[in-house]
Amino acid sequence: MLPAAHARRVPVNQIREITQAAWATPHSIVLSIGEPGFPVARHVLEASMAALDRDETNYTPNAGIAPLREAFAARFLEHNGVAVDPSQVYVTAGAQQGLHLAMSTLLGPGDEVLIPNPGYPTYPMTAGLVHAVAVPYPLLPDNGFQPRIEDLEALVTPRTRMLVLNSPSNPLGAVFDADLTRALVDLARRQDLWILSDECYEAFTFDVGHVSPARFDAGGPGAPAEAGSPRVFTSLTLSKTYGLTGLRIGALVTPPGMEPLLNNIMEATVSCVSAPSQYGALAALSGPQDYVTDALAHYRKNRDAATAVLRKLNIPYLPAQGAFYLWADVSHASGGDVRAWVASLLETRGVALAPGTAFGSGGEGWVRIALCTDTDALVEGLSRLPHRKSS
């Protein structure tokens, strides 16, 4: 017998494909995965260890421990200017579980969800697992890889139920300004769509501010008087902000009144998040923020160092305003198959980059460069890329 058809249709994650190959290649320079390289702050580790010492290893409430939900709500108010009740905060096993929780709650079989192209690869993967249909919307170079309202409007059908937004963007490093964010929320309100806003990189922007769609949702400070009912779900994570990728801690900020339904769905999936991880997350949110400040400075330094190398090699790139990625055009070398080209680059030059096609058809000819490694390794790796001749 075969596994279910929808499971067989889940595509290979090309980021993992090239990264695992790089890990198996001695002395390779891995610029393909977004893994923060700093040690976790000591007070976070001690909080998790103290929870173990207290034998805090039992179930927690489905939605998470109350102090952590309160801390997420406080951060949301501080960073986004949006007041949410802790009952609207659902602690998840990382942002990815938050995405799955939202989609499995809001989408039914055959429902359509608009996802960015290029965009993070688990958006269509997750949609497929809940039997929904992912419909890519184009992010184009001539518009700075920003969404256009008219493109989105043209894709809406009677089956469209959700719009996925991601700013700061993985893989692009693009950031939505307030006017565009407001227009996107207005579009969702006009077309009666849910918004799932992936804000994994909200702590890392360069010279611009992060603007959450929740600001313009019903009840938000920027919402019109006739905003109607809230429609924005916000997926957050501590994986990137505090380097806690292995603790698997995130949060889904929901409209009011969703907790009973989400409790049932959480019980049917993972019941609750690990208690020691939750206490570590509480320490991260409520303790010193030096990790975040230092990480942002390092990513800015790496962005500037990387762009200097790309300019020297005459390789076009999208100036990164946020996250810790750089989106570069290698079409002069990739020959129309960037997935094969990055494999060849690893084999011949010992450098791993994420192929743009990992993020959708709009990524052909492009690569994503992770800026979270050692600066010297980053510069050395990019210096091995082929020079682009002037046209």
N, C-alpha and C positions, 0 to 999 in steps of 0.2 A: 504493500500500500504506500501511497505517496503522502507527504505532508500536505496541509491545506494549501490551496492555490494562492491565497493572498500572502501566505508566509513565503512561498517559493518566489513570489514576485519582488520581495524586498531586495534591492540591489546591493552589490558590494560597495562598502564604504571605501572610496579610493584614497582617502586620507590615511586610514588604517593600513591599507594595502601597501602604500609606499613607505610608511613609517615602520611597519614591521619588517619590511625588506631592509630598511636602513639599520634597524637594531641588530639585524643578523649580518651586517656588513662591517667588518672591523674598521675602526678609525673614520667612520663616516661622520659628516657634519649634518645633524638633523634639524632642518628648518621647516619641517612639514607639519608639526603638531603644536597645538597651543597649550603647552604644559609649563606653567610658571616655574622658574628655576631657583627661586629664593627659598631658604629654610622657613618653615612655618614658624610664626611668632611663638616664643616660649610660653607666654601666658595662655595661649590657645591649647598647646599640647598639655600643659599642666591641668587645665580645666577638664579635658577629656580623661586624663589619667586619674584625677581626683574622683571623677564619676565612677570609674572602675573600682577605685579603692573603697568607695561607699557602696559598692555592689549595685550601682544604678544600671542594672542590666535587664530590667523587666520591660514589659510593654509600657509605652506612653499613650496618651490619647491619640486617636487617629490623626488629628490635626497638629499634633506637636505639643511640647510643654508650654504652659502659659507664658513664662518669662521670655521665651524665645519668640513667640508670636508677637508679644508686646515690643520686643526689640526690633523686629522687622518693621512693624507699624511705625515706630519712632523714626527709623531710618528713612522710610518712605516719605514721611512728612518732612524730614530735614532735607532730603535730596530732591524731592519732587514738588514740595509745597502742597501735597495732597494728604488730607487727613483720612485715615481708614481705621476702622475699629479692629482690634486684634482678632475678632471673630471672622474677619474677612481674609486673614492670613492663614494659609495652609502650608505647613512645613513638608517639603518633598525631598526625595532622595536625589538631589541635584536638579538642575534646570530641566534636564531631559525628562525626568519623571513628571515634572510640572507640565511640560508640553503634552505628554501623553495623557495626563490627568485631565487637562483642559479639553483636548480633542475627543477623548473617549466620553466626556460628559456632554459635549455640545454637538457632536457630529454623528449622524446615523449612516447606514449603508447607502451609498450613492450620493450623499451630500458632497458639495464641492467646497474646497478651501483654496483660496488664492495665496500662493507662496512666491517669494522672490526668486528670480533667476537672473544672476547667480544668487544662491542663498545656501544656508546651512543644510547639509544633506539629510539630516534626520527629519526635516519637515515632511518631505514626501514619504519617507520610510514610515513615520508614525501615522500619517494619514492613511496609508495603505493598510496598516495593521488594525485600524478601526473601521475598515471597509469604506472609507471615504475616498474621494477623488481629488488628487492634488492638481491644481491648475496653475502653471507658472505664469507670473507676470514679469514683463521684461524690465531689466535695469540696464541701460545702454550707456556706452562710453560718451556719446555726444550730449548726454544729460548728466554727466558726472556720476553715473550709476545710481541716480536718485529715481524713485518711482514717479510716474506721471499719472495724474488723476484720470486723464482721458483713456490711457491704456487700461487702467483698472476698470473703469466704467464699461469699456467695451467687452470685458470678460465676464461680467456679472450675468448670470442666468437665473431662472426660478429655483435652481438647485443650490445656488451659492449661499453658504451659511456663515463663512468665516473669512477674515482677512488676517494673514500673519504679517507682522511688521518686525523689523530687526534694526535697531539703531542704539548704539554704534554697531556697525555691521560686521559680522563674520561671514564672508572673507574679505570684505572690501575696505574696511576702515572708514566708510562713509558715515556721516552723522546727519540726521534730519534736523532742520531748524524749526522754530516755533510755527512759522507760517505753513510749512509743508505738513507738519504734524497735525495742526488744526484742520487743514484741508482733508487729510486722510480720515480723521475722526468724523468730519462732516459727511464724507462719502459713505462711511459705514452707517451713519445715522440715516442718511437718505435712502440707502439700499437695504436697511434693516439687517446688517451683518454684525456678528460678533467680531471683536478684535482680540487677537492673541499677540501681545507685545513681548517679544523676547529681548530682555534688557540685561543679558549676561555681562556686558562690558560697560555698564552705566558709570562705573567709577573711573574709567579711563578715557578722557577726552583731552584734546590738545587745542588750546586757544579758542574753543567753542564750548558751549554748555550742553549738557544732556537734557533733552526735553521728553518727558514721558507722555504718551497719549492719554494717560489717566488725568492729566491736567485739564483736558478738554472734554472728558467724559461727564455724564450727568453727575452732579455733586462736586465736580472739580472746580478749582478757582477760575478756569478759563472757559467753562461751559456756558453756552447761551441759556437764557431763561427757559426756552422751550426744548431743552435737551432730551426730555423723555426719560426712559429707564437706562441705568448703567449698562454698558455693553463691553467694557474693557477688562480683560484678564491680563495680568502682568506676571511674567515668569522671571524670577530673580535667582541668582546663585552666589554662593560664597567661594565656589571653585576658583574663579578667576580673580575676584577681588582680594581674597586673602590666601590664595594658593592652596586651597583645601580640596583639590580635585578628588583625592581618595576618601575623604570623609563623607562625600555624597550628601551635601546639604544645600538646599535651595528653598524657595518659597513661591507659592502661587498666590498672588493678591487678586481677590475675586470681588465681584459685586456683592452687596449685602444679601444675606439669606441663603447662601449656597451651602453652608456647612453641613446640614443634615444629609444632603445628597452626596456631597464629596466624602463624608465619613463612610458611607456605604461603599462607594467605589474604591476608596483607599483600603478598606477592610478586605475587599475582594482581590486586591493586588499585592500590597506589601504590608498591610495592617498599620505600620508606623515606621518612622525612621529610627535608626539606632540611637538609643539614649545617650551614650557617651559622645557621639558625634553632635547631638543637639547641644550638649553642655559646652563643647568646644566652640560651636557656632555662636552661642550666647556670649562667650568670652571675646570672640572676634568682634562682634558687633558693639559690645559695650565697653571694651577695653581700649588700650592705646591703638592709634591708627597709623603708627609709623610704617608698618608694612605697606599700606596702600600708598602713602606719600612717596616712599622709596621706590616702589614698583613703578609708579607713574613716571618718576624722573628717569628711571632706567629705560622704560619703553620709549620715552621721548628721545633720549640719547641714542638708542638703537635705531629709531626711525630716521633720525638725521644722519647717522653713520651709513645706514643702508641706502638712503636716497642719494648720498654722495657717490657711492659705488655705482649705482645704477646710472646716474648722470654721466659718470666717467665712461661707462660702457655704452652710452647712448641708448639705453633701454627705457622705453616709456613706462610710466607708472601712474597710479592714482594717488595724489597726495592724501596721506592718512590723517583724518581728523579725530579718530578714536580707535578703540580696541587695541590689540597689539599685533596687527597684521599689515602687510604691504601687498598691494595687488599690482602685479607687473606684467607687461605685455611682452611675451617671448615668441610671438608669432613669426618673427624673422628666422627663428631656429627650429621651431617645433614641427613644421611641415604639415600642419593640419591635424596632428594627432598628439596633443600635449600629454595625454596619459602615457603613451609609449615613450615620449621624449623624456619625461621626468625619470622613467625607469632607466633609460639609457644614460642620463646624466648621473644618476647614482652609481651605475656600473662603471662608467668611464672616468668620472671626476669626483666621486665620493661625496656628493651633495644631494640631500633629499629635500625637495620642495613639494607642496601639495598641488596637484594638477587642477587647473581651473574647472575641468569637467567634473570634478568631485562635487561641484556646487551647481551643476546644471549645464545645459547646452550653451548658455551665454558665456560660459567660462572657457570655451575653446580658444586656445592661443594664449591664455593667461595662466599665471601661477600665483598661489598665495604663499607669502614668505612670513613665517612666524618670527616676531621680534623679541621673544622672551628668553633667548639664550644669552650666553656670554658674548660681549660685544666683539672681541677679537675673533671668535669662531664665526660670528655672523659676517663680519667683513671678509674673512678668509673664504667662507663658502660662496658668497656672492661674487667675489673676485674671480671665481672659476667659471662664471657664466660666459657664454660666447658674446663677443662684442657685436653690436649692431652697426652695420655700415650706414653712413649717412645717405639719404636718398637724393 
